Amino acid sequence: MKAYKSIAAVLLAFVSLQVAPAMAHHGSNISYDLSKSWEQKATITKFGYINPHPIVLFDVTNKKGEVEHWHSEIVTNPSRMIRSGWGKIRSEAALKPGTVVTLTLSPAKAGGFSALITKITNDKGEEIITGN
């Protein structure tokens, strides 16, 4: 009987460890207000092709002429970017520091200069990232 309890405890622990990462992943609606999206011209300062979501640091000049330094994550993940033709090398070349782009952003619910990028368009009108 003790052996069955030990096996059951090990199996329960194993299943719990497999489920925990899936439960820990956040949804975009939790962190960002997707109902308040806007477009913004920006200059890329850094791009990170990382999991679970690539990051983009960019500068924006506000109405007062002051430069704001923003931090964001892209709504999609590298796997989906690869499937749509935007692998790491192509993405890093298209989003290198100094590149001017138009971003569609949803603000972080926590405020500050943080947002979710749902679309990136370069100066030629080519969509680099679109939706999920």
CORWORA-V130664 format. One record per residue. N is the residue number from 1. RES is the residue in three letters. OMEGA is omega in whole degrees, 0 to 359 (NA if undefined). NEAR is the number of other C-alpha atoms within 8 Angstrom. Layout:
n;res;omega;near
N;RES;OMEGA;NEAR
N;RES;OMEGA;NEAR
This chain:
n;res;omega;near
1;MET;179;4
2;LYS;180;5
3;ALA;179;6
4;TYR;178;7
5;LYS;179;8
6;SER;179;8
7;ILE;179;8
8;ALA;180;8
9;ALA;179;8
10;VAL;179;8
11;LEU;179;8
12;LEU;178;8
13;ALA;180;8
14;PHE;180;8
15;VAL;179;8
16;SER;179;8
17;LEU;180;8
18;GLN;184;8
19;VAL;186;8
20;ALA;180;8
21;PRO;180;8
22;ALA;180;7
23;MET;183;6
24;ALA;183;6
25;HIS;182;6
26;HIS;173;6
27;GLY;182;6
28;SER;180;9
29;ASN;181;7
30;ILE;185;8
31;SER;187;10
32;TYR;178;12
33;ASP;184;12
34;LEU;180;9
35;SER;183;5
36;LYS;181;7
37;SER;175;10
38;TRP;176;7
39;GLU;183;8
40;GLN;172;9
41;LYS;185;9
42;ALA;175;12
43;THR;181;12
44;ILE;174;16
45;THR;177;11
46;LYS;176;10
47;PHE;178;13
48;GLY;180;8
49;TYR;187;11
50;ILE;174;8
51;ASN;0;7
52;PRO;178;6
53;HIS;175;12
54;PRO;179;14
55;ILE;177;12
56;VAL;171;13
57;LEU;183;12
58;PHE;178;12
59;ASP;178;12
60;VAL;174;12
61;THR;182;10
62;ASN;183;8
63;LYS;179;5
64;LYS;182;5
65;GLY;180;6
66;GLU;178;7
67;VAL;177;8
68;GLU;180;9
69;HIS;184;9
70;TRP;174;11
71;HIS;181;11
72;SER;170;11
73;GLU;180;11
74;ILE;185;12
75;VAL;182;11
76;THR;180;11
77;ASN;182;11
78;PRO;180;14
79;SER;179;6
80;ARG;177;9
81;MET;179;12
82;ILE;181;10
83;ARG;179;7
84;SER;174;6
85;GLY;181;6
86;TRP;175;11
87;GLY;185;9
88;LYS;183;9
89;ILE;180;7
90;ARG;181;8
91;SER;179;11
92;GLU;178;11
93;ALA;182;7
94;ALA;184;8
95;LEU;180;10
96;LYS;180;11
97;PRO;181;9
98;GLY;180;7
99;THR;177;9
100;VAL;182;10
101;VAL;170;12
102;THR;182;12
103;LEU;167;13
104;THR;189;12
105;LEU;169;13
106;SER;186;15
107;PRO;174;13
108;ALA;178;12
109;LYS;179;8
110;ALA;180;5
111;GLY;180;7
112;GLY;181;5
113;PHE;181;8
114;SER;183;10
115;ALA;174;13
116;LEU;177;14
117;ILE;177;13
118;THR;179;15
119;LYS;175;12
120;ILE;178;13
121;THR;179;13
122;ASN;184;11
123;ASP;176;8
124;LYS;182;5
125;GLY;180;6
126;GLU;178;7
127;GLU;179;9
128;ILE;179;11
129;ILE;175;9
130;THR;174;8
131;GLY;180;7
132;ASN;NA;6
